[in-house]
């Protein structure tokens, strides 16, 4: 089995590209040869989520491995495109290099921005200009919020669309404004609950969540990551509570809400 050492750093990318070509060749792997862009979709999603998990684990070695797996997916998709004479991995690299240079005129040019808000507005303007220069027809009725992949998690979409809107200046002036909005949405949720209107309750819950996402955005916190950490924290505390009662040969179903609350508060002190 061929291995790569530190002396191969200047050639490693080429070697990896050739490895993918080999796997897809008649002398390569039958499974790899059968794959298409469509069949690889689940693997791409899985590898991206494993990168996120590695980031949360704060383990550099895990992150290194998972980034490699994700890179392999990118190379795999690029090789399939190359076989179809669409583009290759070098076209991918050239395009993203050119895009990042053009979108950072304050780094690679003489542009200056006094605030991050000005920078974001310019970023959106440059994206629009790129589409026009590429020959893509501009639909005068198109919205700034069009084009987001429908498969994205709802929390992520909420952050993206609120950030895009904020990039136009449509945003709260400060955090207090969003907090007031949250109080307003909670009051509307309470009213919907009093009315016992299921459809309205769902709508108001969505409004509360959307406002919380905006609070996270304003504080430069990724809501998906924050919720993921909260999930893990709750799971850890709940399992500790379960373990406490099981040590006394009691299941949670055999305990009272008051007992669970007492143990839960004790668990919170250590977790």
Buried (B, 14 or more C-beta within 10 A) or exposed (E): EEEEEEEEEEEEBEEBBEBBBEBBEEEBEEEBEEBEEEEBEEBBEEBEEBBBEBBBEEEEEBBEBBBEBBBBBBBBBBBBBBEEEEEBBEEBEEEEEEEEEBBBBEEEEEEEBEEEBBBBBBEBEBEEEBEEEEEEEEEEEEEBEEEEEEEEEEBBBBBBBBBBBBBEEEBBEEEEEBBEBBEEBBEBBEEBEEEEEEEBBEBBBBBBBBBBBBBBBBEEEBBBBBBBEEEEEEEEBBEBBBEBBEEEEEEBEEBEEEBBEEBBEEBEEEE
